[in-house]
Amino acid sequence: MRLGLIGPARGDLDAFAKAATVLFDEGHVTRAIYLGADDVLETAITLWAESLVGPDTTDAGLWDRAFPLIEEGTPAAIESFTRAERARSRLRCIEGLPSRELRSIEMLGDRLAVLAHDTADLDEEDIFAAALLIYGKSEGPVAKRIGPRWFISPGPLGPAGGGSAVIEDSSDDVVVTFWDVDGHAARPLRLGSARSAVVNVVSRST
């Protein structure tokens, strides 16, 4: 399983779109979760879908878009239609935290991960049960071990680096890789074997 994380966009829809594209195209994630506490996700997805297929972004609208191609569509037009619809479908794989609680639970292999916008929103029961505490509100990318738990944040989207991450369940370890919006990745960090680490800046892999 490869799970993508997108940090708070602070209203920057373009940065959000770039980060999501990097996670799917370069990070090869199957899902991505936005850790912000604003309406960027909904706004960005709506505008993104409209840019791909027009004002009607529903599944029902797909047939209206497809019918003209059946009769007189050129191979190039059909290929463009298929590419746009696949991209629209992929947008469903980008999720947000539940709007009320701003936290959710995921299983990474046999490890329980609690995801939240702000760690201040977590109670003792959340923290006690989790092996991974993943959050959005931070100054920059963080992967820090405290006792038996890892605290992970991709950091906010922006020019300072970071802003998104890929978490992968890899055999005995969980591996996290931080990315910036330009597609530069830090070296992967194995959370199971590393004693402790704090990631402050995303650097280009060599």
Buried (B, 14 or more C-beta within 10 A) or exposed (E): BBBBBBBBBEEBBEBBBBBBBBBBEBBEBEBBBBBBBBEBBEBBBEEBBEEBBEEEBEEEBBEEBBEEBEEEBEEEEEEEBEEBBEBBEBBEBBBBBEEEEBBBEBEBBEBBBBBBBBBEBBEEEBBEEBBBBBBBBBEBBBBBBEEEBBBBBBBBBBEBBBBBBBBBBBEEBBBBBBBBBEBBBBEBBBBEEEEEBEBEEBEEEE
